[in-house]
Amino acid sequence: MTYAEKLILKKKQETANAMQEGMTFAGGLYAVALNNLYGFGAKRLAEVEAEVQRIWDEEFCTDIETASYGLARRVKQIRGED
């Protein structure tokens, strides 16, 4: 493996790690909010987490850029934003 290939691989891994940390933090915030507002407990939160993982795996897990655009497009559709 060349030095350039190693740098590219390292950058991809750093990006993946940062994304995972962000998702974990956001998931914690949503868990607290769903508990505060709707009384979600461990079972319901586990169901939400499983659905998030399914969506990620099936719809958005191609690459970061595609995932970002796909997610933004879907959120606009759900919220009714133009």
KOLBA-776400 format. One record per residue (C-alpha): residue number from 1; residue in three letters; y, x, z. Coordinates in steps of 0.1 Angstrom, whole numbers, always signed. Layout:
N
<site num="NUM" residu="Ala" y="Y" x="X" z="Z"/>
...
END
This chain:
82
<site num="1" residu="Met" y="+0" x="+0" z="+0"/>
<site num="2" residu="Thr" y="+34" x="+14" z="-10"/>
<site num="3" residu="Tyr" y="+63" x="+17" z="+14"/>
<site num="4" residu="Ala" y="+81" x="-11" z="-4"/>
<site num="5" residu="Glu" y="+51" x="-34" z="-1"/>
<site num="6" residu="Lys" y="+49" x="-26" z="+36"/>
<site num="7" residu="Leu" y="+86" x="-35" z="+40"/>
<site num="8" residu="Ile" y="+82" x="-68" z="+22"/>
<site num="9" residu="Leu" y="+51" x="-77" z="+43"/>
<site num="10" residu="Lys" y="+70" x="-68" z="+75"/>
<site num="11" residu="Lys" y="+100" x="-90" z="+64"/>
<site num="12" residu="Lys" y="+77" x="-119" z="+57"/>
<site num="13" residu="Gln" y="+60" x="-115" z="+91"/>
<site num="14" residu="Glu" y="+93" x="-113" z="+109"/>
<site num="15" residu="Thr" y="+105" x="-145" z="+91"/>
<site num="16" residu="Ala" y="+73" x="-163" z="+100"/>
<site num="17" residu="Asn" y="+76" x="-152" z="+136"/>
<site num="18" residu="Ala" y="+112" x="-163" z="+138"/>
<site num="19" residu="Met" y="+104" x="-197" z="+122"/>
<site num="20" residu="Gln" y="+75" x="-202" z="+147"/>
<site num="21" residu="Glu" y="+98" x="-194" z="+176"/>
<site num="22" residu="Gly" y="+124" x="-219" z="+163"/>
<site num="23" residu="Met" y="+98" x="-246" z="+158"/>
<site num="24" residu="Thr" y="+84" x="-241" z="+193"/>
<site num="25" residu="Phe" y="+119" x="-244" z="+208"/>
<site num="26" residu="Ala" y="+128" x="-274" z="+187"/>
<site num="27" residu="Gly" y="+95" x="-290" z="+196"/>
<site num="28" residu="Gly" y="+103" x="-285" z="+232"/>
<site num="29" residu="Leu" y="+137" x="-302" z="+228"/>
<site num="30" residu="Tyr" y="+121" x="-331" z="+210"/>
<site num="31" residu="Ala" y="+94" x="-335" z="+236"/>
<site num="32" residu="Val" y="+120" x="-338" z="+264"/>
<site num="33" residu="Ala" y="+141" x="-362" z="+244"/>
<site num="34" residu="Leu" y="+111" x="-384" z="+235"/>
<site num="35" residu="Asn" y="+100" x="-384" z="+271"/>
<site num="36" residu="Asn" y="+135" x="-393" z="+283"/>
<site num="37" residu="Leu" y="+142" x="-420" z="+258"/>
<site num="38" residu="Tyr" y="+107" x="-435" z="+252"/>
<site num="39" residu="Gly" y="+85" x="-422" z="+280"/>
<site num="40" residu="Phe" y="+63" x="-402" z="+257"/>
<site num="41" residu="Gly" y="+37" x="-383" z="+276"/>
<site num="42" residu="Ala" y="+11" x="-357" z="+268"/>
<site num="43" residu="Lys" y="-11" x="-380" z="+246"/>
<site num="44" residu="Arg" y="+18" x="-393" z="+224"/>
<site num="45" residu="Leu" y="+34" x="-359" z="+222"/>
<site num="46" residu="Ala" y="+1" x="-344" z="+210"/>
<site num="47" residu="Glu" y="-1" x="-371" z="+183"/>
<site num="48" residu="Val" y="+34" x="-362" z="+171"/>
<site num="49" residu="Glu" y="+26" x="-325" z="+172"/>
<site num="50" residu="Ala" y="-6" x="-331" z="+151"/>
<site num="51" residu="Glu" y="+14" x="-351" z="+126"/>
<site num="52" residu="Val" y="+40" x="-324" z="+124"/>
<site num="53" residu="Gln" y="+13" x="-299" z="+117"/>
<site num="54" residu="Arg" y="-3" x="-321" z="+91"/>
<site num="55" residu="Ile" y="+30" x="-326" z="+73"/>
<site num="56" residu="Trp" y="+37" x="-288" z="+74"/>
<site num="57" residu="Asp" y="+3" x="-279" z="+61"/>
<site num="58" residu="Glu" y="+1" x="-306" z="+33"/>
<site num="59" residu="Glu" y="+37" x="-309" z="+22"/>
<site num="60" residu="Phe" y="+59" x="-280" z="+31"/>
<site num="61" residu="Cys" y="+37" x="-249" z="+36"/>
<site num="62" residu="Thr" y="+42" x="-234" z="+2"/>
<site num="63" residu="Asp" y="+71" x="-210" z="+10"/>
<site num="64" residu="Ile" y="+101" x="-211" z="+33"/>
<site num="65" residu="Glu" y="+127" x="-219" z="+6"/>
<site num="66" residu="Thr" y="+106" x="-247" z="-9"/>
<site num="67" residu="Ala" y="+99" x="-261" z="+26"/>
<site num="68" residu="Ser" y="+136" x="-261" z="+35"/>
<site num="69" residu="Tyr" y="+146" x="-280" z="+4"/>
<site num="70" residu="Gly" y="+117" x="-304" z="+7"/>
<site num="71" residu="Leu" y="+125" x="-311" z="+43"/>
<site num="72" residu="Ala" y="+162" x="-317" z="+36"/>
<site num="73" residu="Arg" y="+154" x="-340" z="+8"/>
<site num="74" residu="Arg" y="+129" x="-360" z="+29"/>
<site num="75" residu="Val" y="+153" x="-363" z="+59"/>
<site num="76" residu="Lys" y="+181" x="-376" z="+36"/>
<site num="77" residu="Gln" y="+156" x="-402" z="+22"/>
<site num="78" residu="Ile" y="+147" x="-413" z="+58"/>
<site num="79" residu="Arg" y="+183" x="-414" z="+71"/>
<site num="80" residu="Gly" y="+196" x="-430" z="+39"/>
<site num="81" residu="Glu" y="+221" x="-402" z="+33"/>
<site num="82" residu="Asp" y="+234" x="-396" z="-2"/>
END
